[in-house]
Amino acid sequence: MAKRLLTQKGVSFEEIDVGGNPSLRAQMTSKANGHRTVPQIWIGDTHVGGCRELYQLDDKGELDALLAS
């Protein structure tokens, strides 16, 4: 779902599969303030959260500005 929204907005993104790599998962969890679910989404250095939070930003009209920054 997150990939679909970002693609619709014409945004390129990097997907990092942490599923089979405990070290990468630990890095993600640490960087995401303890959140362990995937996806965890960052726009630049800003941690958005998961897919729900990404869509909430879009619904509030705040996502485009964040993507443009």
N, C-alpha and C positions, 0 to 999 in steps of 0.2 A: 504493500500500500504506500509506504513512504517513497519507494523508488518510483512508483507511478506518478505521484504528485510532483516530485522533483523533475521527472522527465517531462511532464506536461508543462512545467514552468521553464523548460529549456536549460535546466541547470545540470552541469556535469558533477559527478560525485565519485568518490572512491568507496568501494565496499570492501571491508576487511572481515573475513570469516574467522571468528574467534572460536567456533565450535570445537575444532579438533586440536586447539592449541591452548593448554592451560596457562601458559605464560602470557599470551596475548589477552586471554580472558581476564586474568588478574590485572593487567595494565588497564584494560577497559574499565573494569570495576572500580579501580582506584581513581582513574580520571573522571569517572561518572559519579563520584561521591557515593559509592557503594551500590549503585544500581547495577543489577546483574542481568536483567532481561535484555533481549535483543529485538529490534535494533536499538542502539544508543546513537543518537544523531548529534553531530557537531556542525555548526556553520561557522567556518573560521575557527576561532578559539572559543566560541560560545557554545556551551552544552545546552542543546534544546531539550533533550530527554528522549522519549520514545516516539513512536508513530502517532499516538494520540495527541501528544503535545505539539508535534509538527502540524497536525491538522487543526488544532485549536488556534495556533498562531495564524494559520491561513484564514480560518473563520473570522478571526478578529481583525483581519486586514493588516497584520503585522509581519507576515512572513516575507512579502516582497521587499520590504525595506531592509530586513535582516539579510536577505540574499544579496541585495545591492551593496551592502556595506563591505 
